[in-house]
Structures are given as C-alpha cells and as structure tokens.
Amino acid sequence: MKQTKYIFVTGGVTSSLGKGIIAASLAKLLQARGYSATIQKFDPYINVDPGTLNPYEHGECFVTNDGAETDLDLGHYERFLNVPTSQANNVTTGRVYLSVIEKERRGEFLGKTVQVVPHITNEIKERMQLLGKSGEYDIVITEIGGTVGDIESLPYIESVRQLLWELGDNNAIVVHLTLVPFLAAAGELKTKPTQHSVKTLMESGIKADILVCRTEHNLSTEIRQKLAQFCNVKPEAVVQSIDADTIYDVPNLMLQEGLDKVALKKLDLPEKMSPDLVKWNEFLHRLKNPKHVVNVGLVGKYVELQDSYKSILEALVHGGAENQIKVNIISIQSDNINANNVADKLKNLDAVLVAPGFGSRGIEGKIETVKFVRENRIPFLGICLGMQMAVIEYARNILGFEGANTTEVNESTQYPVITFMEEQKTITDKGGTMRLGGWDCQLKEGSKVHAIYAEELINERHRHRYEFNNQFKEDFEKGGMTAAGWNPETGLVEVVEIENHPFFVGVQFHPEYKSTVAKPHPLFVSFVKAAMENKK
C-alpha cells in the first residue's frame, strides 16, 4: 500500500489569518499536479460539533453528505477541491474527549489512569491518520484550529510532534501560518511576532518546515532572509501570502511563491507535472470580467457577521461568475423589516434571497419580505427557513389561513402549515438530531426546478427540524403553490414554487453546500440569471 504523506498547518500570532484558505490552496495545487489530496480540520473547542453554536460565535455550520455538522472551513475545502468531505474531515476536542470517556466507561483501558498523554493524544493521532489509512489519498492536509500557544491547542500540537517522529523524515511536514504586521508609524514590516510564534512552536518540540507570512505589503529579500535565519527555515521556504482581491486568487499567488514545490520537495515527492489550473483560471477570468451587475438582497437574522452565510455568499459568487455577472450582495437584517418599511428596504434590488435560521426572531420581517417580492414579481429564492416563510406567507395572504405559522414559533396556531417532524417529537437533545446530510428529492416534471436541474431525482443536503405539513398540501396546490419536489420515501415536501411568477422557488434543503468553483450550483446560476432578466 502506498505511503500517505501528511502536511500539518498551524497558525501563530493571531487567529483568522486564513489557515483554511492556505490549506485549500495548497491542496488545490497538489491536486492540479496530479496528486489526490484531502484536508481535515481539528478544532480546539469542547463542543462535540458546531451544530449547537450560534452563527455569531463560529460562523455558519457546514453540513456534509453523511450528515456531519462541521466547521465552515470544510466548505472552503469542498469549493476549492470539488471533492466531498465527511465526518472524518472535522474533529473537535469535545468529540475526542467524548470518545475517550466512552472507552473508559466500557473498561477498554484495563484499569489504567486515563490521561491527556497518552490517551487523548493517541485518540487524536488515530483520527489524524484515519483518512490517510483509507488508501484513497496521496497527501492528507491537517489544519489545526486556534493559535500556537493557546492552552486548548496543546494536545493537538503534542500529537503532531509525536506523529512527526513516528512517521519519520519526508513523510510529514509543518506549514506555519503567521502574521508580518506593518507598523504605519515606523513605516516598516515587523518580523518579531513571527519569530516569537516560531519560538513558541519550537518550545513544543516542533520545527516549522515552511513559513507562510500573511502581509499587506510585499516582503523584501532582506526580510525573507531575516525570517529564514531567525526561524530556522530555508529562504525558499519563506512564502509570502499578501492580501488578495478574492480568496480564489490565493492558489495562483501560492503557485507564484512556489509553496507546492517546496512542500513536495520536503515530502520527497516528484513534481509530476506543471499544475493544470486552466478551468480554475477560466472561472477567475469570468469572475473578474463581468459584463453586467445585479443587486441581490440577502435577508437574514445573522447578517452582521459575513461568515454566518459563508456558503450562500460563495454560491452567489459561483452563480455570478458562470453568468459573467457581478453579484452585489446587500445584507438586510430581517429584524428591521416591517409592513411600513419593506418597500424602502427592498428598493433597487434585482432579486431577494431569504436565508436559513432558527428561532422566532426576525420571522415576521422575512414574511413581509416574501409578500413584497411575490406581489412585485421580484425573483425569490428561499432556503430552509426561507422556504418555510414563503409557505406561511402564502397561507396567510392567499389561502386566507389567518394566523398560519410554524409550530417552532406558535405551537397553538390553528394552521400549523410548518410543523415538527413526527420522529423529532420525542427528542430532547439538540446536537446532531435534526434531519441532516444528503436526502433524495423527486422533482415534478414540467416544474421550474425540473428544468433548472435537468434531472428527475436529485440529492441535496439538509439541516432542519421542521417540515411542510402535508395535511395542507392539497389546499396549497389548489391555491397555486406547487409542491415541485418531495422525498420519495417519506413524501415530505422539499421544494415549493409559484407558477405565474418570473422566479419564485423555496427549497427545504441547503443547495449552497454543494456549490463549487468547478460545479456552480444550478439553482444559484438560474437565480442570478433571473435577477439579470428582472433588471433588464
């Protein structure tokens, strides 16, 4: 069996430097050279997964095909590599400890005292090598969340140290991402934070093989030389990562810096071929040379934090590039929308997307939004809760079901058009108990979505607890709202449409999770196109 090689990506100085983007860009370059690569993320928080975290805390929760609720970086991995991730690609401290504690309860440690070293570190190492042992990948890139020196990251750093020793020379390397700040008062770049960060890493027994330096200004030869000398790396292993116009520029910037070449050399792997980035650069060309511009309103509850809807924002970028249209996204807080100001809030928009979410806050604002776009024939895409709001709005204003609602907000509503799934009623735990992951959806022949997908049976990812109430399905169909997609096994409605409208589609699933650079999602491509037609 082939020897899988490992690359560990750590971060220093500060968080949010873009480890995920650097890891995804390196993987993209290795993939473009003919290597099979995957990326995994190890998160140092004690939540078992991000499923119960507020988006303001941690950005969006990304869902994989196998139903894992994961870190949003996995979205970047999929968008860059066009390869689906799974439960194995995201591990948290909570999951590691839970697993070790369960083993201890089963008596698997034979009366031993269970400790961080070796028991927790062994569990981490096992999970770090899980994808590598599948035989599917030449190279596994592991991103370590947090910053070197954090207390919570210590078990991961120690596990990496042990693995580097166990795997031996040329089989595993460390890429350390750090910040080289520019001090405006002094008018110069400072290397000291990076030196301290590398020193902290070395105190843990790990030597960085490659330094990736985030910077706002180009690094001079002199600074690179200094960093190489004081951080114990070769000069060619000092890689500059300068601020880019778009994250999709980063693979090309890393190619210019030779990041992939240095990594392959250190892993004792041949360069195979020059990277094939033709399709990637075609996408970039379309992205950077739009022929038109549209304004799309994103109406949601968490719009103050961009990362809350990361996959939706990127899917709109993909859909825009495919049409050579620049999509200006105007974020609107649904809390602030009411019947009196909705026309003012939504003016100058070519299309509106009502975003997912949980809980009662901002619900009425979303319903007002749907009413306005339906009546004014503005292209509409509702995702998850957005689809549910479209159903409630239609029930209230067209079918005359006064006070129609979701039981999530009003349990005693006379018209529970959106309701708790039967199998969810007995569940008390919140984490990992929703309808999650990939589910089939049968599309109705002749419907708009059937034409968009050009397929009869699709599979999309879900993350929700409440469903369209089939007791009212007949009323809706008679009243002009079509159930255009349903799950063939359960009969649950997945897609709703209004026929005599330029583009009015609500989906219970999350199409944004499957949109990638190589395969922009058809729903977003069509939605952006509809925005352009509306603008004309």
LUMNU-196531 format. One record per residue (C-alpha): residue number from 1; y, x, z. Coordinates in steps of 0.02 Angstrom, whole numbers, always signed. Each point is the difference from the previous one (the first is absolute). Example, Ala and Ser with C-alpha at 12.3 -4.5 7.8 and 13.67 -1.06 7.14 Angstrom:
2
NODE  pos      c2      c1      c3
NODE    1    -225    +615    +390
NODE    2    +172     +69     -33
END
This chain:
536
NODE  pos      c2      c1      c3
NODE    1      +0      +0      +0
NODE    2    +174     +63     -41
NODE    3    +109     +69    +139
NODE    4    +148    -115     +31
NODE    5    +162     +91     +35
NODE    6    +126     -60    +129
NODE    7    +190      +4      +6
NODE    8     +88     -47    +161
NODE    9    +183     -54      -8
NODE   10    +100     +18    +160
NODE   11    +184     -30     +34
NODE   12    +129     +89    +106
NODE   13    +181     -10     +61
NODE   14     +17    -188     -26
NODE   15    -100    -151     -55
NODE   16     +31     -99    -162
NODE   17      +9    +157    -108
NODE   18    -120     -77    -126
NODE   19    -171     +74     +40
NODE   20     -79    -149     -86
NODE   21     +97     +29    -161
NODE   22     -38    +187      +0
NODE   23    -185     -34     +34
NODE   24      -4    -131    -139
NODE   25     +92    +115    -121
NODE   26    -118    +146     +33
NODE   27    -150    -116     -22
NODE   28     +76     -65    -163
NODE   29     +18    +178     -68
NODE   30    -178     +46     +50
NODE   31     -61    -162     -80
NODE   32     +99     +42    -157
NODE   33     -90    +168      -6
NODE   34    -169     -88      -2
NODE   35     -45      +3    +185
NODE   36     -52    -156     +94
NODE   37    +111     -14    +153
NODE   38     +30    -125    +138
NODE   39    +122      -8    +146
NODE   40     -22     -60    +178
NODE   41    +126     -28    +139
NODE   42     -29     +32    +185
NODE   43    +126     -92    +108
NODE   44     +33     +54    +179
NODE   45     +38    -172     +74
NODE   46    -119     -94    +114
NODE   47      +0    -164     -97
NODE   48    -171     -19     -80
NODE   49     +90     -35    -165
NODE   50    +177     -52     -52
NODE   51     -56    -182     -15
NODE   52     +88     -58    +159
NODE   53    +155    +109     -21
NODE   54    +169     -76     -40
NODE   55     +59     +60    -173
NODE   56    +160     +62     +85
NODE   57    -109    +119    +102
NODE   58    -106     +74    -138
NODE   59     +48     -72    -169
NODE   60    -122    -109     -96
NODE   61    -184     -12     +37
NODE   62     -97     +47    -157
NODE   63    -167     -86     -31
NODE   64    -148     +79     -92
NODE   65    -135     -87    -103
NODE   66    -123     +11    +144
NODE   67    +121     -90    +116
NODE   68     +68    +146    +101
NODE   69    +178     -20     +67
NODE   70     +73    +172     -25
NODE   71    +154    +110      -3
NODE   72    +124     -25    -142
NODE   73     -31    +178     -62
NODE   74    -165     -61     -71
NODE   75    +106    -104    -118
NODE   76     +80    +159     -65
NODE   77    -172     +80     -21
NODE   78     -62    -147    -105
NODE   79    +160     -16    -102
NODE   80      -4    +186     -45
NODE   81    -187     +23     -28
NODE   82     -50    -173     -63
NODE   83    -157     +15    +109
NODE   84     -34    -131    +135
NODE   85      -5     +57    +182
NODE   86    -108     -71    +140
NODE   87     -24     -12    +188
NODE   88     -49    +184      +0
NODE   89    +170     +55     -68
NODE   90     +97     -47    +157
NODE   91     -47     +44    +178
NODE   92    +103     -25    +158
NODE   93     -16     +76    +173
NODE   94     -40    -176     +60
NODE   95    -149     -12    -117
NODE   96     -62    +173     +50
NODE   97      +8     -36    +187
NODE   98     -74    -174     -22
NODE   99    -149     +75     -91
NODE  100     -27    +137    +131
NODE  101     +15    -124    +145
NODE  102    -126    -118     -84
NODE  103    -121    +147     -20
NODE  104     +24     +46    +183
NODE  105     -37    -181     +52
NODE  106    -161      +5    -102
NODE  107     -50    +159     +91
NODE  108      +3    +111    -154
NODE  109     +73    +150     +93
NODE  110    -149     +14    +119
NODE  111     +99      +1    +161
NODE  112    +124    +132     -58
NODE  113    +183      -4     +53
NODE  114     +90     -69    -152
NODE  115    +152    +107     -43
NODE  116    +133     +23    -134
NODE  117     -86    +162     -48
NODE  118    -137     -12     -63
NODE  119     -28    -189      -8
NODE  120    +164     -63     -73
NODE  121     +20    +151    -114
NODE  122    -180     -18     -62
NODE  123     +34    -183     -43
NODE  124    +159     +50     -94
NODE  125     -89    +140     -95
NODE  126    -141    -118     -49
NODE  127    +126    -124     -70
NODE  128     +99    +138     -87
NODE  129    -158     +49     -96
NODE  130     -65    -175     -33
NODE  131     +74     -16    -176
NODE  132     -45    +180     -40
NODE  133    -183     -29     +42
NODE  134     -11    -147    -120
NODE  135     -13    +125    -144
NODE  136    +130     -99     -98
NODE  137    +145    +121     +21
NODE  138     +36    +182     -41
NODE  139    +150      +3    +116
NODE  140     +45    -106    +152
NODE  141    +181      +5     +58
NODE  142     +30     -50    +181
NODE  143    +174     -45     +57
NODE  144     +28     +19    +188
NODE  145    +128    -127     +61
NODE  146    +142     +47    +117
NODE  147     +77    +171     +26
NODE  148     -78    +163     +58
NODE  149     +35     +20    +185
NODE  150     -16    -186     +38
NODE  151    -115     -31    +148
NODE  152     -93    -138     -92
NODE  153     -37    +111    -151
NODE  154     -85    +138    +102
NODE  155    -180     -63     -18
NODE  156     +22      -7    -190
NODE  157     +75    +174     -10
NODE  158    -142     +68    +107
NODE  159    -128     -88    -112
NODE  160     +81     +79    -154
NODE  161      -8    +172     +85
NODE  162    -186     -21     +34
NODE  163     -35     -63    -176
NODE  164     +92    +146     -81
NODE  165    -115    +116     +97
NODE  166    -159    -101     -35
NODE  167     +32     -24    -186
NODE  168     +41    +184     -26
NODE  169    +118     +92    -115
NODE  170     +54     -82    -164
NODE  171     -72    -169     +49
NODE  172    +148     -71     +95
NODE  173    +187     +35      +3
NODE  174    +154     -65     +91
NODE  175    +158     -58     -88
NODE  176    +144     -10    +124
NODE  177    +147    -111     -46
NODE  178    +162     +46     +86
NODE  179    +188     -22      -8
NODE  180    +128    +130     -53
NODE  181    +163     -84     +53
NODE  182    +171     +35     -77
NODE  183    +138     +26    +129
NODE  184    +159     -58     -84
NODE  185    +113     +87    +128
NODE  186     -84    +168     -32
NODE  187     -26     -40    -184
NODE  188    -179     +65      +0
NODE  189    -184     -46     +10
NODE  190     -86     +42    +165
NODE  191    -179     +64     +11
NODE  192     -16      +5    +189
NODE  193     -70    -179     +22
NODE  194    -139     +45    -123
NODE  195     -37    +163     +90
NODE  196     -15     -93    +166
NODE  197    -110    -133     -79
NODE  198    -119    +130     -74
NODE  199      -2     +91    +168
NODE  200     -50    -162     +88
NODE  201    -141     -21    -126
NODE  202     -57    +179     +29
NODE  203      -1     -28    +189
NODE  204    -133    -132     -36
NODE  205    -102    +130     -93
NODE  206     +44     -55    -177
NODE  207     +84    +105    -132
NODE  208     +89     -95    -139
NODE  209     -61     +52    -173
NODE  210    +138     -87     -97
NODE  211    +175     -50     +57
NODE  212     +81    -149     -84
NODE  213    +185      +0     +44
NODE  214     +98    -162      -9
NODE  215    +179     +41     -47
NODE  216    +159     -74     -72
NODE  217     +48    +165     -86
NODE  218    -100    +124    -103
NODE  219     -82    +139     +99
NODE  220     +60    +171     -55
NODE  221    -122    +143     -28
NODE  222     +70     +79    +156
NODE  223     -39    -152    +108
NODE  224    -174     -17     -74
NODE  225     -31    +185     +38
NODE  226     +61     -24    +178
NODE  227    -110    -153     +28
NODE  228    -151     +91     -72
NODE  229     +28    +151    +112
NODE  230     +31     -93    +162
NODE  231    -128    -137     -27
NODE  232    -143    +114     -57
NODE  233     -25     -75    -173
NODE  234      +4     +73    -175
NODE  235    +169     -21     -90
NODE  236     -82    -110    -134
NODE  237     -65    -112    +140
NODE  238    +177     -48     +49
NODE  239     +25    -161     -96
NODE  240    +166     -90     -13
NODE  241      +1    -191      +9
NODE  242    +176     -52     -45
NODE  243     +65    -179     +13
NODE  244     -53     -96    -156
NODE  245     +72    -153     -90
NODE  246    -167     -89     +18
NODE  247    -164     +39     +91
NODE  248     -83      +0    -172
NODE  249     +94    +161     -43
NODE  250     -88     +95    +139
NODE  251    -162     +44     -93
NODE  252    +102     +82    -139
NODE  253    +108     +93    +126
NODE  254    -156     +62     +90
NODE  255     -73     +53    -167
NODE  256    +156    +104     -36
NODE  257     -17     +80    +172
NODE  258    -183     +39     -31
NODE  259     -65     -92    +154
NODE  260    -164     -45     -85
NODE  261     -27    +178     -64
NODE  262     +25     +77    +171
NODE  263    -116    -130     +80
NODE  264    -139     +30    -129
NODE  265     +16    +189     +19
NODE  266     -16     -12    +189
NODE  267    -151    -115     -18
NODE  268     -78    +121    -125
NODE  269      -8    -134    -136
NODE  270     +37     +27    -185
NODE  271    +154     -80     -77
NODE  272    -116     -86    -125
NODE  273    +135     -70    -115
NODE  274    +188     -23      -4
NODE  275     +44    -164     +86
NODE  276      -7    -154    -110
NODE  277    +152    -100     +54
NODE  278     +35     -84    -168
NODE  279     -21    -180     +62
NODE  280     +92     +39    +161
NODE  281    +149     +70     -96
NODE  282      -1    -147    -121
NODE  283     +19    -113    +153
NODE  284    +141    +111     +66
NODE  285     +87      -5    -169
NODE  286      -4    -190      -2
NODE  287     +58      -4    +181
NODE  288    +148    +114     -32
NODE  289     +53     -73    -167
NODE  290     +11    -188     +28
NODE  291     +68    -110    -140
NODE  292     +50    -141    +116
NODE  293     +41     -35    +182
NODE  294     -51    -151    +106
NODE  295     +44     -53    +177
NODE  296    -148     -58    +102
NODE  297     +25     -75    +174
NODE  298    -128     +50    +131
NODE  299      +8    -133    +135
NODE  300     -90     +51    +159
NODE  301      +3     +19    +188
NODE  302      -7    +189     +12
NODE  303    +118     +52    -140
NODE  304    +103    +118    +111
NODE  305    -143    +127      -9
NODE  306     -43     +48    -180
NODE  307    -177     +53     +48
NODE  308     -42    -177     +60
NODE  309     -26     -53    -182
NODE  310     -42    +170     -73
NODE  311    -139     -58    -118
NODE  312    +105    -146     -65
NODE  313    +147    +115     -37
NODE  314    -113    +124     -91
NODE  315     -90    -138     -97
NODE  316    +171     -60     -61
NODE  317     +38    +179     -55
NODE  318    -166      +4     -96
NODE  319     +31    -171     -77
NODE  320    +177     +52     -48
NODE  321     -55    +164     -80
NODE  322    -133     -90    -102
NODE  323    +138    -111     -74
NODE  324    +129    +142      -7
NODE  325    +106    -102    +120
NODE  326     +90     +66    +152
NODE  327     -32    -116    +146
NODE  328    +143     -10    +124
NODE  329     -76     -67    +159
NODE  330    +120    -100    +108
NODE  331     -74     -19    +175
NODE  332     +45    -163     +87
NODE  333     -41     -40    +182
NODE  334     -81    -173      +0
NODE  335     +69     -32    +176
NODE  336    +174      -9     -76
NODE  337     -36    -130    -134
NODE  338     +35    -186     +23
NODE  339     +37    -152    -109
NODE  340    +187     +34      +5
NODE  341      -2    +183     -56
NODE  342    -159     +14    -105
NODE  343     +95     -16    -166
NODE  344    +119    +137     +54
NODE  345    -139    +114     +65
NODE  346    -103     -15    -159
NODE  347    +139      +4    -130
NODE  348     -11    +133    -137
NODE  349    -189     +17     +23
NODE  350    -113      -3    -153
NODE  351    -159     -32    +102
NODE  352     -52     -21    +181
NODE  353    -153     +65     +94
NODE  354     -38     -79    +169
NODE  355     -92    +128    +104
NODE  356    -147      -9    +121
NODE  357     +19      -6    +189
NODE  358     -63     -78    +161
NODE  359     +75    -117    +131
NODE  360    +133    -135      -3
NODE  361    +157    +107     -16
NODE  362     +90     -18    -166
NODE  363    -118    -135     -65
NODE  364    +131    -133     -37
NODE  365    +104    +129     -96
NODE  366    -149     +35    -111
NODE  367     -27    -186     -30
NODE  368    +184     -22     -50
NODE  369     -19    +148    -117
NODE  370    -152     -77     -86
NODE  371     +90    -168     -19
NODE  372    +149     +85     -81
NODE  373    -101    +104    -126
NODE  374    -111    -148     -43
NODE  375    +148    -116     -33
NODE  376    +100    +132     -94
NODE  377    -148     +61    -103
NODE  378     +14    +180     +62
NODE  379    -162    +102     -19
NODE  380     -93      +0    +166
NODE  381    -145    +100     +70
NODE  382     -63     -45    +175
NODE  383    -122    +118     +85
NODE  384    -111     -57    +146
NODE  385    +126     -84    +118
NODE  386    +114     -16    -152
NODE  387    -132    -107     -87
NODE  388     -23    -103    +158
NODE  389    +188     -33      +8
NODE  390      -5     -61    -181
NODE  391    -137    -123     +47
NODE  392     +99     -64    +152
NODE  393    +162     -17    -101
NODE  394     -90     -98    -136
NODE  395     -85    -113    +127
NODE  396    +165     -40     +86
NODE  397    +116     -19    -149
NODE  398    -111     -62    -143
NODE  399    -149     -86     +82
NODE  400    +108     -76    +137
NODE  401    -107     +68    +143
NODE  402    +139      +4    +128
NODE  403     -19    +140    +127
NODE  404    -145     +81     -97
NODE  405     -35    +172     +73
NODE  406    -123    +136     +38
NODE  407     -95     -16    +164
NODE  408     +54    +180     +33
NODE  409    +174     -72     +35
NODE  410     -33    -181     +50
NODE  411    -175     -44     +61
NODE  412     +38    -186     +12
NODE  413     +76     -24    -173
NODE  414     -53    -163     -85
NODE  415     -26     +96    -162
NODE  416     -87    +167     +36
NODE  417      +1     +56    -183
NODE  418     -33    +179     +59
NODE  419    -126     +14    +141
NODE  420    -111    +115    +102
NODE  421    -163     +44     -85
NODE  422    -149     -85     +85
NODE  423     -87    +166     +41
NODE  424    +162     +68     +76
NODE  425     +14    -136    +133
NODE  426    -117     +83    +125
NODE  427     +75    +175     -18
NODE  428    +105     +69    +143
NODE  429     +18    +182     -56
NODE  430    +147     +36    -116
NODE  431     -54    +166     -78
NODE  432    -107      +4    -156
NODE  433     -45    -186     +10
NODE  434     +94     -71    -149
NODE  435     -67     -32    -174
NODE  436      +9    +180     -57
NODE  437     -41    +104    -154
NODE  438     -57     -45    -175
NODE  439     -48    -181     -37
NODE  440     -42     -82    -167
NODE  441    +116    -126     -78
NODE  442     -44    -118    -143
NODE  443    +150     -33    -114
NODE  444     +29    -168     -82
NODE  445     -10      +3    -189
NODE  446    +168     -34     -81
NODE  447     +97     +48    +157
NODE  448    +140    +128      +1
NODE  449     -99    +122    +107
NODE  450    -150     -16    -116
NODE  451    +111     +57    -143
NODE  452     +79    +139    +105
NODE  453    -166     +76     +57
NODE  454     -92     -41    -162
NODE  455    -154     -20    +110
NODE  456     -93    -146     +78
NODE  457     -61     +84    +158
NODE  458    +109    +124     +94
NODE  459     -16     +90    +166
NODE  460    +152     +25    +110
NODE  461     +34     +62    +177
NODE  462     +42    -118    +143
NODE  463     +78      +9    +171
NODE  464     +29    -170     +79
NODE  465     -63    -127    +125
NODE  466     +69    -165     -67
NODE  467     -52     -88    -161
NODE  468     +51    -141    -118
NODE  469     -71    -160     +74
NODE  470    -119     -71    -131
NODE  471     +17    -176     +74
NODE  472    +167     -10     -92
NODE  473     -57     +84    -162
NODE  474      -9    -165     -97
NODE  475    +176     -51     +54
NODE  476     +71    +166     -62
NODE  477     -93      -6    -166
NODE  478     +60    -178     -32
NODE  479    +176     +50     +51
NODE  480     +12    +144    -125
NODE  481     -50    +154    +100
NODE  482    -160     +74     -71
NODE  483    -133     +95     +95
NODE  484     -16    +135    -135
NODE  485    -120    +112     +96
NODE  486    -132     -25    +135
NODE  487    -138     +95     +86
NODE  488    -164     -47     -87
NODE  489    -101      +7    +163
NODE  490    +115     -90    +123
NODE  491    +105    -103    -120
NODE  492    +157     +60     +91
NODE  493    +156      -5    -107
NODE  494     +65    +173     -45
NODE  495    +135     -35    -131
NODE  496    +124    -142     -24
NODE  497    +114     -30    -150
NODE  498    +128    -125     -59
NODE  499     -23     -35    -184
NODE  500    +173     -48     -64
NODE  501     +85    +155     +68
NODE  502     +31    +168     -87
NODE  503     -97     +97    +134
NODE  504     -52     -78    +165
NODE  505    -155     +83     +73
NODE  506     -57     +10    +181
NODE  507    -151    +108     +45
NODE  508     -92      +4    +167
NODE  509     -56    +180     -32
NODE  510    +100    +162      -8
NODE  511      +8     +59    -182
NODE  512    +119    +142     +49
NODE  513    -144     +97     +81
NODE  514     -86     +27    -167
NODE  515    +149     +53    -106
NODE  516      -4    +184     -50
NODE  517     +95    +114    -119
NODE  518    -147      +1    -121
NODE  519     -31    -188     +17
NODE  520    +156    -101     +43
NODE  521     -52    -170     +68
NODE  522      +7    -136    -135
NODE  523     +85    -125    +118
NODE  524    +145    +119     +32
NODE  525     +13     +48    -184
NODE  526     +13    -185     -47
NODE  527    +117     -40    +144
NODE  528    +124    +137     -53
NODE  529     -14     -60    -180
NODE  530     +40    -177     +57
NODE  531    +152     +66     +95
NODE  532     +61     +81    -162
NODE  533     -26    -160    -101
NODE  534     +94     -98    +133
NODE  535    +144    +125      -6
NODE  536     +14     -21    -189
END
